[in-house]
């Protein structure tokens, strides 16, 4: 007799196979009691165990398993033990940027900027939790009721975030931000409409000359992508220290020292935050400091670094407009325990930040630089003078947003600083809009 039920096999092949795989997987895990975990790292031993388990099920319990099912069982269970299980196919597709697991039976992907629900699924909640435990366990982290959230980095550099009950009643929820393997060239951003050539030329000149630049925008808007491309303009003889919570930057430069923050252990001991890493970078003879994203008290240390000789530093921040960047930086700096008054913080921002770039992800999934400006003083107050903006021009036949980057016609004041560094500032900024504006 087939203990899985012939009726299930006839009427729902996918369901039948998931139950069969789950049974074989559980029996394989049970071998840990006698053979130890190391045996699962030996592929040949695992294959032998799988063959024995499958033969035993077929012989002693009457489970009918075809050769095609045997081959599929071996492939998928090996993926479970050493790979990404049901998520493995999505990890192989370059145009998928995010994988979102909403409980065991619901998996979404972000392909080319648009969310799509897939047919893939985990067998059950226990299957999903085993997957998570294996991924985060090798990094010395865990998930339970006392620690219901975790961040981890996958072997390929992708970033994983997981939340479990009681924080989410739907079950375990997993978000994976894919790590892009191929390097993006500056020309790719221009041809893809992310930025115009005059804007890119101006930013590359600014970075090479040591102008401090902040890239602002929402999540998945392209901040890190732009940072990676701009880093190519940093001279080869300069030493770069990068600081991130989870490593995402891939700088194309010969002298890069990556620093990464660390959470505490089970007792809360041993954590190293971004602020400590910024202070550490100041002692490491850094020519440039690049902070992947500032979101707390480390803003104050970053501003101090930019004001004491680390010219040409780069960072990103979550903000909704050019003007919002200054307010955001001020708020974050005041959150630190430095006790520096508001007026002094504003002076630090004015001295430290020269160029601000705002990137946006549109509703059609496309990403673009929508505004580029420079920080100016206006009657004692700080504002951002807009130099370039993206102007939409409707939708094309495929429903994609169309538009063009325009120069606002405003004088680019920081070019005087660039010229003083010995650089030629003969640059074509392109056609200007009729209406000039400053974002305050």
ZIPEWO-V998729 format. One record per backbone hydrogen bond with DSSP energy under -1.0 kcal/mol. NH is the residue of the N-H (numbers start at 1). CO is the residue of the C=O. E is the energy in kcal/mol with one decimal. If there is no record, write none. Layout:
BEGIN
NH:CO:E
NH:CO:E
END
This chain:
BEGIN
5:2:-1.4
9:5:-1.6
10:6:-2.5
11:7:-2.5
12:8:-2.5
16:12:-2.6
17:13:-2.4
18:14:-2.1
19:15:-2.0
20:16:-2.2
21:17:-3.0
22:18:-2.4
23:19:-2.1
24:20:-2.4
25:21:-2.9
26:22:-2.4
27:23:-2.0
28:24:-2.1
29:25:-2.4
30:26:-1.8
31:28:-1.2
32:29:-1.9
33:30:-1.4
35:31:-2.9
36:32:-1.6
40:37:-1.5
41:38:-1.7
42:39:-1.2
46:42:-2.3
47:43:-2.5
48:44:-1.9
49:45:-2.5
50:46:-2.6
51:47:-2.3
52:48:-2.2
53:49:-2.6
54:50:-2.6
55:51:-2.4
56:52:-2.4
57:53:-2.5
58:54:-2.4
59:55:-2.6
60:56:-2.8
61:57:-1.2
63:57:-1.8
70:66:-2.2
71:67:-2.4
72:68:-2.1
73:69:-2.8
74:70:-2.3
75:71:-2.2
76:72:-2.7
77:73:-2.4
78:74:-2.0
79:75:-1.7
80:76:-1.8
81:77:-2.1
82:78:-2.3
83:79:-2.2
87:84:-2.1
88:85:-1.9
91:87:-1.4
96:93:-1.4
97:110:-2.6
99:176:-2.2
100:108:-2.9
101:174:-3.2
102:106:-2.8
103:172:-1.6
106:103:-1.1
108:100:-3.4
109:116:-2.5
110:98:-2.5
111:114:-2.6
112:95:-2.0
114:111:-1.6
116:109:-2.7
118:107:-2.7
122:104:-3.4
128:124:-1.9
129:125:-2.4
130:126:-2.2
131:127:-2.0
132:128:-2.2
133:129:-2.9
134:130:-2.2
135:131:-2.0
136:132:-2.8
137:133:-1.8
138:134:-1.1
139:136:-1.1
140:137:-1.8
141:136:-2.0
144:147:-1.4
150:162:-1.8
152:160:-2.7
154:158:-3.0
157:154:-2.0
159:177:-2.4
160:152:-3.2
161:175:-2.4
162:150:-2.4
163:173:-2.3
164:148:-2.1
167:164:-1.5
171:168:-1.2
173:163:-3.1
174:101:-2.3
175:161:-2.9
176:99:-2.7
177:159:-2.8
178:97:-2.8
188:185:-1.0
189:185:-1.0
190:186:-1.4
191:187:-2.6
192:188:-1.7
193:190:-1.5
194:189:-1.8
195:189:-1.2
200:196:-2.4
201:197:-2.8
202:198:-2.2
203:199:-2.4
204:200:-2.8
205:201:-2.2
206:202:-2.2
207:203:-2.7
208:204:-2.4
209:205:-2.0
210:207:-1.3
211:206:-2.8
213:313:-1.9
214:355:-2.2
215:315:-2.4
216:357:-3.8
217:317:-1.4
221:218:-1.3
226:222:-2.2
227:223:-2.2
228:224:-2.5
229:225:-1.9
230:226:-2.7
231:227:-1.7
232:229:-1.3
233:230:-2.0
234:231:-1.5
238:235:-1.7
240:255:-2.4
241:288:-2.4
242:257:-2.2
243:290:-2.6
244:259:-1.7
253:251:-1.5
257:240:-2.8
259:242:-2.9
261:244:-2.4
262:272:-2.4
265:269:-2.6
268:265:-2.4
272:262:-2.7
277:273:-1.6
278:274:-2.4
279:275:-2.0
280:276:-2.0
281:277:-2.5
282:278:-1.3
283:280:-1.7
284:281:-1.7
287:239:-2.1
288:239:-2.1
290:241:-2.7
291:314:-1.8
292:243:-3.0
294:316:-2.5
299:296:-1.9
300:297:-1.2
302:298:-2.4
303:299:-2.7
304:300:-2.0
305:301:-2.2
306:302:-2.3
307:303:-1.2
308:305:-1.0
310:305:-1.7
311:309:-1.3
312:210:-1.1
314:289:-1.1
315:213:-1.3
317:215:-1.8
327:323:-1.4
328:324:-2.5
329:325:-2.7
330:326:-2.3
331:327:-2.3
332:328:-2.5
333:329:-2.4
334:330:-2.1
336:333:-1.1
345:341:-1.9
346:342:-2.3
347:343:-1.9
348:344:-2.1
349:345:-2.4
350:346:-2.5
351:347:-2.0
352:348:-2.1
353:349:-2.6
354:212:-1.3
355:212:-2.1
356:373:-2.7
357:214:-2.7
358:371:-3.0
359:216:-3.0
360:368:-2.7
362:366:-3.1
365:362:-2.1
368:360:-2.2
369:194:-3.2
370:358:-2.3
371:358:-1.4
372:388:-2.1
373:356:-2.8
374:385:-2.0
375:354:-1.8
376:383:-3.0
378:381:-3.7
381:378:-1.4
383:376:-2.4
384:439:-2.2
385:374:-2.9
387:372:-3.2
388:372:-2.1
389:406:-2.2
390:370:-2.2
391:404:-2.8
393:402:-3.4
396:400:-2.3
399:396:-1.9
402:394:-3.3
404:391:-2.0
406:389:-3.1
407:431:-1.8
408:387:-3.0
413:411:-1.1
415:412:-1.2
416:413:-1.8
418:414:-1.9
419:415:-2.8
420:416:-1.8
422:419:-1.8
423:418:-1.5
427:425:-1.4
433:407:-2.4
439:384:-1.8
END
